[in-house]
Amino acid sequence: MAVNMDDATPDSGKTTADDLKRKQDFDDLQNETADRDVGRHSRFLNEGERTAEIKRKKRDEERAFRTQLERLMQDPVYRAKYVDVMDGLRKAEQTTDAALERIAQTIRALEQDIQDMEDRAARLPDGTLVFRDANGVVRRADGSAVEDHLVETILWTGSEPGFEDYVDARNRLNDIKDSQSEVERYRDDTLGSARDRLTDPDNPPSLDELDGIQDGFMAAMPDEVRNALPNEASPPQADLTNVSIPDLGSKL
């Protein structure tokens, strides 16, 4: 008996065009939901739906992190250490900012003093600043002695600053600017890195890491900052019963 090929059952192991289309539809939907650009127009989600889906995923990720931190904070040992480290970091940040402001004020005052000295200094005919040192030797600002025939051209008023005073003011300005650079590096590199690690949105630090973070920013603290830290010989015990999880988006 002849067999009608049109009535034959298709091979169940063969991938049909419908199977391929269903797979493509599924892949496209997943890519759109994840906001992956596959080089094709959106087929399933409009722009508003895609934006809402992205926001939902972001909220879920943030919730997962906060849940992770909340779990860690249930441990009283971790909670106490975390609060202590964050409090120490906050004090270091505030003291560093205050130190930089004092340094900036000192720099402005020294620059003004040096300008006043230069305004009162004697000059050679070509305008070069000159000063007498403690031994009566006339010197340029760079310390070189002025030649005798040029010394004779100088008009003295008696109000000129001494060479040693001028050099001392310039040296103090250079030193304080070096301190400023050191404190700025500490603020940006050491304290900045410590805060980034403590507020890592993907991976809160472990208990051992908390000790290392605190030891790190305390050991690297410049004298200009350390000497200005509040003196707390007997700090009160922190009340941890009502400590909430910090707002990680801002300084504590």
Secondary structure, DSSP 8 states (H G I E B T S, - for coil): ----GGGS---TTS--HHHHHHHHHHHHHHHHHTT---SS--SS--HHHHHHHHHHHHHHHHHHHHHHHHHHHTSHHHHHHHHHHHHHHHHHHHHHHHHHHHHHHHHHHHHHHHHHHHHHSEE-TT--EEEE-TTS-EEETTS-B--HHHHTT----S----HHHHHHHHHHHHHHHHHHHHHHHIIIIIIHHHHHHHT-SS----HHHHHHHHHHHHHT--HHHHTTS---SS------TT-----TTS--
